[in-house]
Amino acid sequence: MDLYRARLKTAGKTPEQILADYEGPNQIGPKPDEKEVTLWIQVYNNLHGIDVIVVKDFVGDDYVVTSWKDEDDYKIMEYFYLAEQDPLFGTYFEEREEFLKDWKSNEYCPSATVIFANNDVEIIEKLEKAKN
């Protein structure tokens, strides 16, 4: 499995782009309301430009985030918390304090992987595997 250093390019998403993830065969959950769409746009704008480590998704052309810099932890945390607000699949639905407690104590275990579309990821370099 190849690792890549990448930069997220997620700013400027439109409500239509956000809602597209909730339609068709690859939908990721129940369609969000206008408030949730606005929150997703804010979270994506905040993630724009951060450096992450990614691997190619096992299916399709998307990328799975495996690591990020400590300085970006809050931005990633907000992404995860918003994802947890899905009323059907979220583990921390409307339970921010519990989520924050588990995140800060490293007890948080996401119910899904963080996947970004190919066009939301700029590959900077392929990382070389360490030799023993």
C-alpha positions as CSV (number, residue, x, y, z in Angstrom):
1,M,0.0,0.0,0.0
2,D,1.5,3.3,-1.1
3,L,1.4,6.3,1.1
4,Y,1.3,9.9,-0.2
5,R,1.9,13.3,1.3
6,A,-1.0,15.4,0.0
7,R,-2.8,18.7,0.5
8,L,-6.5,19.0,0.8
9,K,-8.2,21.2,-1.8
10,T,-11.7,21.4,-0.3
11,A,-12.6,25.1,-0.2
12,G,-15.4,26.7,-2.2
13,K,-17.9,23.8,-2.2
14,T,-21.4,24.6,-3.2
15,P,-24.5,23.3,-1.5
16,E,-25.1,21.3,-4.7
17,Q,-21.7,19.6,-4.4
18,I,-22.4,18.7,-0.8
19,L,-25.9,17.3,-1.6
20,A,-24.5,15.2,-4.5
21,D,-22.8,13.0,-1.9
22,Y,-26.3,12.1,-0.6
23,E,-27.7,11.0,-4.0
24,G,-27.4,8.0,-6.2
25,P,-25.8,4.6,-5.6
26,N,-22.9,6.0,-3.5
27,Q,-25.0,8.0,-1.1
28,I,-23.4,8.4,2.3
29,G,-26.5,8.8,4.4
30,P,-29.8,10.7,4.7
31,K,-29.9,14.1,3.0
32,P,-28.8,16.9,5.3
33,D,-30.9,20.0,5.8
34,E,-29.8,23.5,4.9
35,K,-28.1,24.1,8.3
36,E,-26.0,20.9,8.0
37,V,-25.0,21.7,4.4
38,T,-23.8,25.1,5.6
39,L,-21.8,23.4,8.4
40,W,-20.2,21.0,5.9
41,I,-19.2,23.9,3.7
42,Q,-17.5,25.6,6.7
43,V,-15.7,22.4,7.7
44,Y,-14.5,21.8,4.1
45,N,-13.3,25.5,3.9
46,N,-11.4,25.0,7.2
47,L,-9.7,21.8,5.9
48,H,-8.5,23.5,2.7
49,G,-4.8,23.6,2.5
50,I,-3.8,21.2,5.3
51,D,-1.2,18.6,4.6
52,V,-2.2,15.0,5.2
53,I,-1.0,11.5,4.6
54,V,-3.3,9.4,2.3
55,V,-3.6,6.1,0.7
56,K,-5.6,5.2,-2.4
57,D,-9.0,3.9,-1.6
58,F,-9.5,0.2,-2.3
59,V,-12.3,1.0,-4.7
60,G,-12.5,4.0,-7.0
61,D,-10.2,7.0,-7.3
62,D,-10.7,8.5,-3.9
63,Y,-8.2,8.9,-1.1
64,V,-8.3,7.8,2.6
65,V,-6.7,10.1,5.1
66,T,-4.4,8.1,7.5
67,S,-2.6,10.9,9.3
68,W,-2.3,14.7,9.8
69,K,-0.2,17.2,11.6
70,D,-0.9,17.9,15.3
71,E,-1.5,21.6,14.4
72,D,-4.5,20.5,12.3
73,D,-6.0,18.2,14.8
74,Y,-8.8,20.6,15.7
75,K,-9.9,21.0,12.0
76,I,-9.9,17.2,11.6
77,M,-11.8,16.8,14.8
78,E,-14.5,19.1,13.6
79,Y,-14.8,17.1,10.4
80,F,-15.3,13.9,12.4
81,Y,-17.8,15.5,14.8
82,L,-19.9,16.8,12.0
83,A,-19.8,13.3,10.4
84,E,-21.0,11.9,13.7
85,Q,-24.1,14.1,13.6
86,D,-25.9,11.7,11.2
87,P,-29.0,10.7,13.1
88,L,-28.9,7.1,11.7
89,F,-25.2,6.3,11.7
90,G,-23.6,8.8,14.1
91,T,-22.2,7.5,17.3
92,Y,-22.1,10.9,19.0
93,F,-25.3,12.4,17.6
94,E,-25.8,15.7,19.6
95,E,-23.3,14.6,22.2
96,R,-20.4,17.0,21.6
97,E,-19.1,16.9,25.2
98,E,-18.8,13.1,25.1
99,F,-17.2,13.3,21.7
100,L,-14.6,15.9,22.9
101,K,-13.8,13.8,26.0
102,D,-13.2,10.7,23.9
103,W,-11.2,12.7,21.2
104,K,-8.9,14.3,23.8
105,S,-8.3,11.0,25.6
106,N,-7.6,9.2,22.3
107,E,-10.6,6.9,23.0
108,Y,-12.5,8.1,19.9
109,C,-12.8,5.4,17.2
110,P,-14.5,6.6,14.0
111,S,-17.3,4.5,12.6
112,A,-16.0,5.2,9.1
113,T,-12.9,6.2,7.3
114,V,-12.1,9.7,6.1
115,I,-12.4,9.6,2.4
116,F,-11.9,12.5,0.0
117,A,-12.6,12.6,-3.7
118,N,-9.7,12.6,-6.1
119,N,-10.4,16.2,-7.0
120,D,-10.2,17.3,-3.4
121,V,-6.6,16.0,-2.9
122,E,-3.4,17.3,-4.4
123,I,-0.7,14.7,-4.3
124,I,2.6,16.3,-3.3
125,E,4.8,13.2,-3.2
126,K,4.8,9.5,-2.9
127,L,6.5,8.5,0.4
128,E,9.3,6.0,0.2
129,K,9.1,2.9,2.4
130,A,11.7,2.7,5.1
131,K,14.3,0.0,4.6
132,N,15.3,-2.2,7.5
